C-alpha cells in the first residue's frame, strides 16, 4: 500500500519536477532575461489585479448569498439555495462567450473581473452555506443575551467561524483564476495562462513558455502557503454535551424585497444571461447546427474521456485514501499532500510537462488517449480523494476485522465489506472528476490525439472562428452534462458539513 501510494505521489510531482528542471537547465542568464522583462511585468500586473479584485468580490457575494439563504427569513430560500449554486454548471469560457455575445466590445481587466466573479463566486458560496447550515448557534445566542445586535453578532461571532470555508473557497477561486484560459482569451485579456499557450503555439514549448510556467507555479505555491497560514489552528468544532440547537432566522422585514432583487440580479447575470444567449444562438442557427457531423462524435468522446478519467482517478485515489484513513501518520500526510500540490497547478503547466516528457522520453504515448487520461488523473485527483477519505472514515474497520475473523482473506474482506460502504462516496468523487473532464480545455487542446473532438474543444474551435451559432449546441450539451454534477457538489457539501 505504501509503495503504491508513493508511486502515485511521485507521478503527481511530475509537473513540479518539470518546472524546476527546466528552470535550472535554462541557466541563470536565460532565466533573468526571460523573466525580468516588460512583458512579464504586464502579465504579472494583470494577474495580480485580477486576483486582488475578483477574489474579494467572490467572497463578498458568496458570504452574502449564503447568509441570506441560511440565516434570514428570505422567502423561497430553498429555491435560492440551488439557484446560487447553478452557475457552476456553466464553464467560464461559455460564460465569456455569452457576455461577448451581449457586449462584443468586452475586453480588459474589468471584463475579466466581471466574468471571473460571476463564474466563480459559487466556489465560496457553497462551502459557506454548508457551514452556516450546520453552525451551532449557541455562541450567537450567548452574544445576543449580552446585548450584541444582529450585525455585531455576525461580524464578531459568525464570521470568525466561517474562516475555514471562506479561505478554502478563496483559494479555489484564486487557483481557477490562475489556470483559466478560454474565458480570458475570448475577451483578449492577457494572463500568464493565455501567454503560455500563445508561446507554446508559436515556439512549441520554447524557453519563454517554460519560464512563464515557472512564475505561474510559484504563484500557485504562494497561494497554497497563504491559505495554510490563514487557516490557523483555531478549533471550530463544538465539543460540549447536549444537542445542537436550531438557528433562529433573522427577520428581513423591509429588507425582504431588496434581498430578493439582489439575488435575482446575481442569478440572472451569472446563470440566466449565459442560458439566454446560448438559446438565442441555437434559435438563430436553426436545425442545421444540430446536423453537424462532429456533434455526436464530440459528445461520445467527451463521455468516453469523462468516464475513463473518473474511473482511473477513483481507482488510483483508493490506496492514498486507505493509507490516510487507516494508517494516518506523517508519511501518509506527505504522500497525500503531494497530490494536492501538483493538482493545484494550472492545466497548461501539466500539459507542458506531459508534452515535454512524452516527446523526449516516451514518444510512443505522445498525443494518445492514455496520455490525456493520465493528465486528467493528475488534475482532478483531489476531487476523488477527498470524497473517498470521507467515505472510508465512515466505514467501521471493525466490520472488516470481523469478516477476516470469519476466515475471509484481507483483500476479499475489503471488497465484500468496506467497498460497498464506500461506494456512494466513490461515486460522488467520480462524478466530480467527470464534471472537471467535461469542462477541461487547455490540457485537452495540447494533449488530445489527432482527430479527437470533445465538446469543449469543438466549442472553442467554432467560437474562435466567431461561429457563435455553431458553437451553441456544444455549450448547451456541456451545461446539460454539468448541471447534475453541480447539484451533486452542492448536496454533498451539505452532508459533509453535518459530519
VOGU-3710 file (C-alpha; in Angstrom, 3 decimals, decimal comma):
1> xxxxxxxxxx> 0,000/0,000/0,000  2,815/2,407/0,874  4,773/1,583/-2,276  1,725/2,051/-4,491  0,823/5,347/-2,811  4,445/6,518/-3,105  4,449/5,722/-6,821  1,257/7,753/-7,283  2,743/10,654/-5,293  5,929/10,635/-7,415
11> xxxxxxxxxx> 3,794/10,656/-10,546  1,801/13,596/-9,137  5,012/15,596/-8,682  5,961/15,304/-12,371  4,752/18,838/-13,300  6,577/20,419/-10,368  9,739/18,487/-11,221  9,398/19,553/-14,845  9,188/23,246/-13,936  12,150/23,038/-11,548
21> xxxxxxxxxx> 14,270/21,086/-14,045  13,517/23,418/-16,944  14,310/26,461/-14,814  17,646/25,047/-13,659  18,681/23,777/-17,099  17,901/27,128/-18,709  20,659/28,800/-16,727  20,602/31,967/-14,676  21,244/34,297/-17,627  18,341/32,885/-19,627
31> xxxxxxxxxx> 16,045/32,915/-16,590  16,751/36,559/-15,784  16,409/37,583/-19,441  13,053/35,849/-19,909  11,503/36,640/-16,539  12,705/40,178/-15,865  11,258/41,813/-18,969  8,355/44,234/-19,593  6,024/41,548/-20,964  6,259/39,509/-17,763
41> xxxxxxxxxx> 5,667/42,678/-15,743  2,496/43,339/-17,740  1,253/39,785/-17,221  2,159/39,981/-13,548  0,180/43,194/-13,133  -2,850/41,755/-14,926  -2,812/38,531/-12,913  -2,325/40,210/-9,531  -5,032/42,781/-10,263  -7,411/40,029/-11,377
51> xxxxxxxxxx> -6,860/38,049/-8,171  -6,932/41,054/-5,829  -10,210/42,349/-7,267  -12,081/39,162/-8,173  -11,412/37,098/-5,048  -12,789/39,693/-2,553  -15,845/40,171/-4,788  -16,432/36,410/-4,891  -16,073/36,257/-1,102  -18,498/39,165/-0,662
61> xxxxxxxxxx> -21,128/37,687/-2,976  -20,671/34,154/-1,673  -20,925/35,080/2,013  -23,832/37,487/1,454  -25,775/34,918/-0,563  -25,105/32,130/1,934  -26,111/34,298/4,895  -29,368/35,373/3,217  -30,249/31,797/2,305  -29,276/30,086/5,560
71> xxxxxxxxxx> -29,803/32,661/8,312  -32,600/35,047/7,297  -36,332/34,863/6,679  -35,726/35,052/2,927  -38,778/33,883/1,003  -38,076/30,909/-1,221  -34,716/30,307/0,439  -34,649/26,645/-0,656  -35,009/27,635/-4,314  -32,392/30,388/-3,954
81> xxxxxxxxxx> -30,001/27,899/-2,352  -29,918/25,874/-5,581  -30,017/28,856/-7,948  -26,926/30,402/-6,363  -25,000/27,156/-6,932  -26,277/26,794/-10,519  -23,577/28,980/-12,201  -21,075/26,178/-11,519  -22,807/24,239/-14,305  -21,644/26,845/-16,842
91> xxxxxxxxxx> -17,946/26,711/-17,799  -16,201/30,063/-17,516  -15,385/30,130/-21,226  -19,085/29,620/-22,036  -19,883/32,486/-19,679  -17,361/34,634/-21,540  -18,904/33,575/-24,869  -22,327/34,725/-23,656  -21,062/38,089/-22,411  -19,167/38,723/-25,653
101> xxxxxxxxxx> -22,420/37,941/-27,467  -24,146/40,572/-25,345  -21,314/43,155/-25,456  -18,945/42,473/-28,393  -16,505/45,197/-27,269  -15,914/43,482/-23,932  -12,187/43,449/-23,091  -9,645/44,299/-20,396  -9,250/43,851/-16,675  -12,760/44,803/-15,591
111> xxxxxxxxxx> -14,302/42,477/-18,146  -12,106/39,718/-16,738  -13,230/40,598/-13,217  -16,886/40,566/-14,288  -16,721/37,118/-15,873  -14,480/35,680/-13,142  -16,729/36,874/-10,331  -19,929/35,616/-11,935  -18,342/32,263/-12,799  -16,578/31,501/-9,514
121> xxxxxxxxxx> -18,488/33,071/-6,602  -20,335/29,727/-6,068  -16,983/28,229/-5,025  -17,220/30,454/-1,947  -20,996/30,335/-1,579  -21,254/26,529/-1,424  -18,818/25,868/1,487  -20,010/28,929/3,410  -23,676/27,950/3,022  -22,877/24,390/4,103
131> xxxxxxxxxx> -21,035/25,662/7,182  -23,776/28,120/8,116  -26,456/25,441/7,816  -24,681/23,315/10,463  -23,155/26,042/12,630  -24,112/25,714/16,294  -25,983/28,930/17,214  -25,105/28,664/20,927  -22,395/31,321/20,666  -24,745/33,656/18,805
141> xxxxxxxxxx> -27,403/33,186/21,443  -24,884/33,942/24,162  -23,798/37,088/22,314  -27,429/38,173/21,923  -28,012/37,694/25,650  -25,070/40,042/26,260  -26,723/42,763/24,200  -25,000/42,419/20,816  -27,183/43,301/17,823  -27,525/41,231/14,626
151> xxxxxxxxxx> -24,674/42,936/12,763  -22,301/42,782/15,712  -23,129/39,096/16,201  -22,428/38,387/12,550  -19,034/40,115/12,416  -17,821/39,160/15,890  -19,255/35,637/16,279  -20,420/34,126/12,972  -17,812/35,424/10,533  -14,779/34,115/12,502
161> xxxxxxxxxx> -16,336/30,624/12,463  -16,575/30,808/8,658  -12,853/31,366/8,209  -12,095/27,839/7,008  -14,898/27,881/4,452  -14,009/31,367/3,220  -10,272/30,764/2,896  -10,838/27,409/1,210  -13,282/28,924/-1,270  -10,987/31,897/-1,897
171> xxxxxxxxxx> -8,118/29,512/-2,614  -10,202/27,611/-5,167  -11,224/30,860/-6,850  -7,599/32,052/-6,969  -6,352/28,795/-8,485  -9,100/28,884/-11,091  -8,146/32,450/-11,992  -4,519/31,423/-12,492  -5,413/28,413/-14,633  -8,286/29,814/-16,736
181> xxxxxxxxxx> -7,517/30,212/-20,417  -10,642/30,235/-22,590  -12,615/32,865/-20,701  -9,780/35,406/-20,832  -8,590/34,610/-24,362  -12,090/35,296/-25,647  -12,117/38,823/-24,200  -8,487/39,490/-25,181  -7,305/39,831/-21,602  -3,726/38,610/-21,209
191> xxxxxxxxxx> -2,753/36,487/-18,201  0,099/34,043/-17,652  -2,013/31,140/-18,901  -3,031/32,826/-22,157  0,579/33,959/-22,740  1,963/30,448/-22,098  -0,466/28,946/-24,602  0,455/31,564/-27,225  4,163/30,909/-26,652  3,613/27,161/-26,964
201> xxxxxxxxxx> 1,754/27,595/-30,247  4,466/29,826/-31,705  7,628/28,064/-30,477  6,410/24,581/-29,428  7,342/24,522/-25,768  10,118/27,097/-26,013  12,076/28,518/-23,113  9,801/31,562/-22,832  6,741/29,394/-22,166  8,664/27,364/-19,587
211> xxxxxxxxxx> 9,791/30,482/-17,706  6,256/31,855/-17,653  5,106/28,472/-16,332  7,666/28,667/-13,524  6,316/32,057/-12,449  2,765/30,695/-12,534  3,710/27,664/-10,423  5,429/29,982/-7,951  2,160/31,889/-7,569  0,233/28,662/-7,012
221> xxxxxxxxxx> 2,602/27,611/-4,238  2,343/31,068/-2,651  -1,445/30,785/-2,632  -1,317/27,339/-1,031  1,053/28,623/1,652  -1,104/31,699/2,297  -4,241/29,575/2,663  -2,454/27,224/5,073  -1,239/30,123/7,213  -4,632/31,839/7,188
231> xxxxxxxxxx> -6,385/28,655/8,231  -4,611/28,677/11,615  -5,060/26,203/14,450  -8,273/27,514/15,968  -10,789/24,852/16,976  -14,151/25,221/15,231  -15,935/22,063/16,358  -18,464/22,013/19,153  -17,272/19,751/21,951  -19,836/20,361/24,667
241> xxxxxxxxxx> -22,576/17,953/25,651  -26,192/18,229/24,579  -27,961/18,526/21,261  -27,258/21,336/18,851  -29,960/23,997/18,782  -31,598/25,220/15,592  -30,554/28,682/14,486  -33,201/31,430/14,558  -33,611/33,107/11,186  -33,231/36,866/11,239
251> xxxxxxxxxx> -36,374/38,705/10,103  -35,644/40,776/6,998  -38,800/42,898/7,274  -38,470/45,849/4,867  -35,190/44,395/3,505  -37,082/41,428/2,031  -37,548/42,937/-1,431  -34,038/44,414/-1,724  -32,667/40,970/-0,823  -34,878/39,315/-3,424
261> xxxxxxxxxx> -33,811/41,832/-6,083  -30,131/41,370/-5,221  -30,301/37,586/-5,556  -32,440/37,814/-8,687  -29,961/40,177/-10,363  -26,999/37,988/-9,368  -28,664/34,810/-10,636  -29,776/36,423/-13,878  -26,287/37,757/-14,630  -24,429/34,579/-13,660
271> xxxxxxxxxx> -26,864/31,928/-14,901  -29,754/33,465/-16,819  -27,732/35,553/-19,267  -25,479/32,659/-20,428  -28,514/30,387/-20,883  -30,370/33,110/-22,776  -27,582/33,716/-25,283  -26,917/30,024/-25,785  -30,626/29,560/-26,504  -30,667/32,663/-28,726
281> xxxxxxxxxx> -27,777/31,410/-30,857  -29,430/27,993/-31,133  -32,655/29,604/-32,390  -30,750/31,754/-34,864  -28,724/28,796/-36,110  -31,800/26,690/-36,767  -31,908/22,955/-37,265  -28,733/22,901/-39,362  -26,425/23,450/-36,382  -27,647/20,169/-34,888
291> xxxxxxxxxx> -26,772/18,307/-38,067  -23,011/18,868/-37,893  -21,070/15,669/-38,391  -18,774/16,496/-35,454  -21,527/16,943/-32,851  -22,297/13,316/-31,966  -18,635/12,187/-32,007  -17,742/15,132/-29,747  -20,474/14,143/-27,294  -19,437/10,491/-27,322
301> xxxxxxxxxx> -15,740/11,262/-26,945  -16,478/13,674/-24,089  -18,490/10,977/-22,337  -15,750/8,445/-23,017  -12,972/10,625/-21,637  -15,170/11,690/-18,721  -15,939/8,113/-17,710  -12,352/6,926/-18,291  -10,896/9,832/-16,309  -13,375/9,319/-13,479
311> xxxxxxxxxx> -12,719/5,569/-13,207  -8,914/5,873/-13,427  -8,805/8,710/-10,878  -11,057/6,878/-8,419  -9,040/3,650/-8,655  -5,721/5,429/-8,113  -7,130/7,508/-5,255  -8,163/4,410/-3,276  -4,676/3,434/-1,981  -3,979/7,007/-0,860
321> xxxxxxxxxx> -7,362/7,260/0,850  -6,951/3,930/2,649  -3,465/4,890/3,811  -4,657/8,310/5,026  -7,639/6,936/6,967  -6,438/3,551/8,237  -2,730/4,305/8,730  -2,628/8,004/9,463  0,836/9,451/10,090  3,466/11,768/8,705
331> xxxxxxxxxx> 4,159/9,515/5,709  0,535/9,305/4,633  0,184/13,092/5,013  3,256/13,703/2,851  2,061/11,317/0,141  -1,421/12,810/0,170  -0,084/16,385/0,163  1,953/15,745/-2,973  -1,270/15,211/-4,892  -2,845/18,413/-3,605
341> xxxxxxxxxx> 0,217/20,494/-4,518  0,501/19,217/-8,072  -3,231/19,206/-8,716  -3,377/22,899/-7,819  -1,218/23,692/-10,853  -2,910/25,035/-13,989  -3,771/22,595/-16,740  -1,428/24,415/-19,115  1,584/23,598/-16,876  0,557/19,951/-16,539
351> xxxxxxxxxx> 0,125/19,731/-20,312  3,531/21,295/-20,985  5,163/18,820/-18,592  3,477/15,849/-20,240  4,286/17,078/-23,754  7,968/17,526/-22,895  8,321/14,181/-21,142  6,456/12,208/-23,789  8,345/13,801/-26,702  11,783/13,232/-25,165
361> xxxxxxxxxx> 11,343/10,010/-23,216  8,134/8,232/-24,253  7,325/9,259/-27,819  5,022/6,275/-28,307  2,430/7,781/-25,928  2,632/11,337/-27,282  -0,826/12,536/-28,387  -2,546/9,365/-27,255  -5,702/8,884/-25,238  -3,609/7,288/-22,487
371> xxxxxxxxxx> -1,569/10,469/-22,009  -4,667/12,667/-21,931  -6,385/10,477/-19,321  -3,135/10,458/-17,300  -3,253/14,263/-17,253  -6,899/14,219/-16,148  -5,973/11,900/-13,272  -3,314/14,298/-12,040  -5,505/17,391/-12,429  -8,568/16,003/-10,664
381> xxxxxxxxxx> -7,182/13,528/-8,110  -8,189/15,634/-5,039  -11,857/15,628/-6,092  -11,930/11,860/-5,739  -9,505/11,629/-2,830  -11,473/13,947/-0,546  -14,704/12,017/-1,115  -13,054/8,630/-0,620  -11,460/9,762/2,624  -14,859/10,782/3,971
391> xxxxxxxxxx> -16,436/7,504/2,867  -13,702/5,309/4,360  -13,817/7,259/7,624  -17,487/6,314/7,940  -16,867/2,618/7,225  -16,066/0,957/10,593  -12,857/-1,056/10,401  -14,360/-3,473/12,954  -16,705/-4,865/10,287  -13,759/-5,717/8,073
401> xxxxxxxxxx> -11,925/-7,266/11,025  -14,987/-9,394/11,780  -15,017/-10,674/8,202  -11,340/-11,589/8,476  -12,006/-13,350/11,775  -14,586/-15,464/9,939  -11,906/-16,641/7,519  -12,060/-14,101/4,700  -8,675/-13,002/3,274  -7,854/-9,288/3,820
411> xxxxxxxxxx> -8,448/-8,293/0,191  -11,729/-10,190/-0,042  -12,883/-8,724/3,284  -12,196/-5,234/1,958  -14,025/-5,918/-1,309  -17,030/-7,594/0,354  -17,447/-5,312/3,388  -15,685/-1,955/3,114  -16,000/-1,301/-0,608  -19,847/-1,384/-0,651
421> xxxxxxxxxx> -19,908/1,063/2,278  -17,637/3,493/0,447  -19,410/3,122/-2,907  -21,591/6,270/-2,538  -18,542/8,397/-1,675  -16,573/6,882/-4,546  -19,442/7,569/-6,942  -19,641/11,167/-5,729  -15,924/11,698/-6,254  -16,089/10,094/-9,690
431> xxxxxxxxxx> -18,974/12,391/-10,634  -16,955/15,466/-9,678  -13,991/14,240/-11,725  -16,366/13,701/-14,643  -17,511/17,327/-14,306  -13,912/18,513/-14,403  -13,091/16,456/-17,503  -16,166/17,661/-19,404  -15,203/21,320/-18,881  -11,404/20,978/-19,228
441> xxxxxxxxxx> -9,962/22,936/-22,166  -6,246/23,764/-22,033  -4,782/20,318/-21,302  -7,190/18,778/-23,813  -6,138/21,238/-26,532  -2,447/20,424/-26,033  -2,597/16,681/-25,352  -5,551/15,281/-27,261  -4,790/12,809/-30,084  -5,254/13,885/-33,691
451> xxxxxxxxxx> -8,900/13,610/-34,611  -10,117/13,962/-31,023  -13,061/16,314/-30,688  -14,563/16,930/-27,262  -17,437/19,293/-26,580  -15,019/21,827/-25,070  -12,500/21,756/-27,924  -15,181/21,870/-30,636  -16,895/24,756/-28,871  -13,564/26,557/-28,666
461> xxxxxxxxxx> -12,716/25,964/-32,325  -16,068/27,307/-33,533  -16,255/30,259/-31,155  -12,688/31,223/-32,111  -13,924/31,452/-35,699  -16,791/33,714/-34,497  -19,259/30,978/-35,425  -21,288/31,534/-32,264  -24,389/29,809/-33,611  -22,391/26,696/-34,482
471> xxxxxxxxxx> -20,777/26,685/-31,012  -24,122/26,963/-29,177  -25,106/23,241/-29,251  -21,751/22,286/-27,741  -22,246/24,860/-24,990  -25,744/23,559/-24,266  -24,552/19,955/-24,074  -21,736/20,911/-21,672  -24,243/22,694/-19,444  -26,614/19,715/-19,577
481> xxxxxxxxxx> -23,818/17,340/-18,548  -22,516/19,682/-15,847  -25,806/20,606/-14,143  -26,354/17,262/-12,320  -22,731/17,284/-11,143  -23,052/20,843/-9,809  -26,136/19,783/-7,874  -24,238/16,769/-6,522  -21,411/19,034/-5,349  -23,891/21,280/-3,545
491> xxxxxxxxx> -25,740/18,397/-1,861  -22,513/16,653/-0,853  -21,159/19,825/0,716  -24,271/19,987/2,889  -23,761/16,390/4,032  -20,070/16,947/4,707  -20,849/19,945/6,889  -23,075/17,798/9,038  -20,469/15,102/9,681
//
